[in-house]
Amino acid sequence: MSSVRRALVLSMAERYVLIGLSLMSNILIARLLTPEEIGIYSVTLALIGVAHVLRDFGIGNFLIQEKTLNDDHLRTAFGFSLMIGVGLFGLIFAIAPWAGVFYKDPRIVDTIRIGALNFLVLPFCSISVALLRREMQFGRLAVVTLSAAVFGFAVTITLALQGLGANGLAIGGVAGNLATGLGAWLARTPRRILMPGFREWRKVVGFGARTSAANIVTTVSMDINDLAVGRILGFAPVAMISRAQGLMNLFHRDLMTAIRNVAYPAYARTHREGGDLEAQHQFTVAAITVLAWPFYGFAALYALELLHLLFGPQWREAAPLVPWFCLAGSAAATCNLILPMLTARGRVDLATRADLVVQPIRALVLVVGVLLFQSMLSFAVLFALIFIATVPYLYHIKAQAQPTDFPALFAKLRKSLAVTATCMTPPVFIAALIPANGTSGALAAMGLSALTCALTWVAAVIFFRHPITDDPLFRRMIGAVGLRPGT
């Protein structure tokens, strides 16, 4: 477990720095670009999102989970990546003008074509990144990722200052992927130039077909939200929803990416070695919820101040949406790692089935909701309700491969809830005295609330003897400031 903890520390440190860079980028971009320009880029990402899933074809996960990896596997993986990438680039480049006609805005055509360049770049970095993850070389991977992020950030901001709008964002994304590909190849030992091949195509296709089916449905279901909102309400509401979701995604996407990057290979190794996978999963759920629930509570309480601080006053309309997205994130925190765990166990079929059921229903409800209610708030409310309804279904699917000890799980979740209620009490009291209105006084109150929430969280975790206090890493961190968790 010590190697897993070290990997998690490195992955979390990487994500924190990436989140910092992302925040800096978003803060500047929100002031340099209009909501409409940001909306154009968001819709562009949604339009090519499905193609990105096809390009990946589950190849990275195949290389991580394959027990006896050899050169034929690597050459076949590279061959498929290259073939799919070139084909998708040509297809998207050709059909981009149709998007301009559909959205009645020709600006989106060039943005889509620039984004399509990623399909020519990613085949040259995905293999190296997957091998670094398989070998749990998260230190080297962190250096690569952070260096690429800094490079992409510099390109994006420079082009935004030059007035390139959505196209500048797209070029920055391509630049970041170029840097990732070069860095990941340099980080590998030994460094080799692979020639494409297809000798092990049956294994790659067998694994990729199962995982890609679910990933395609998931991506379509998620991206269709932006596509529908962009067509029905316009590009600016897409950006408003994106900004509101952005606060939720600081944890749900950014921090959970760091956790999943370590959890999936760790789960796979535990399963290969015959370890207690259920105990490992329950501990991660407890650790995630004790961090996520206070985060979401605080973000919901100070939504207006956070948006004003991070993005500026032009994004005030997004504030009423934030609590609903935070409610969705709180529900997701209890089940975020179920599908990675099932995949690590080799039950890709169950993970696929879950996505094929959940994602189309989610997409249908959200699109119909936007059509019926024609408002951003209805989208956010339905988004939260769907996430809540998904939780019991995912645990039902999990039980078919890994039965859940619900009494033990609920005991851990009750402690996470107790910690959350305790550490959120001071912020709620301060917010009642100084109402949220986006003024400098409210921003100062938010800072005081954040400090008291953090201090109370540490005390509550120790007082309630939350499972996270049993982790050696937590004990070392607390011991560094002279505190001793109860034993």
Buried (B, 14 or more C-beta within 10 A) or exposed (E): EEEBBBBBBBBBBBBEBBBEBBBEBBBBBBEBBBBBBBBBBBBBBBBBBBBBBBBBBBBBBBBBBBEEBEEBBBBBBBBBBBBBBBBBBEBBBEEBBEBBEEBEBEBBBBBBBBBBBBBBBBBBBBBBBBBBBBBBBBBBBBBBBBBBBBBBBBBBBBBBEEEBBBBBBBBBBBBBBBBBBBBBBEBBEEEEEBEBBBBBBEBBBEBBEBBBBBBBBBBBBBBBBBBBBBBEBBBBBBBBBBBBBBBBBBBBBBBBBBBBBBBBBBBBBBBEEEBEBBEBBBBBBBBBBBBBBBBBBBBBBBBBBBBBBBBEEBBBBBBBBBBBBBBBBBBBBBBBBBBBBBBBBEBBBBBBBBBBBBBBBBBEBBBEBBEEEEEBEBBBBBBBBBBEBBBEBBBEBBEEBBEBEEEBBEEBBEBBBBBBBBBBBBBBEBBEEBEBEBBEEBBEBBEEBBEBBEEBBBEBBBBBEBBBBEBEBBBEEBEEEEEEBEE
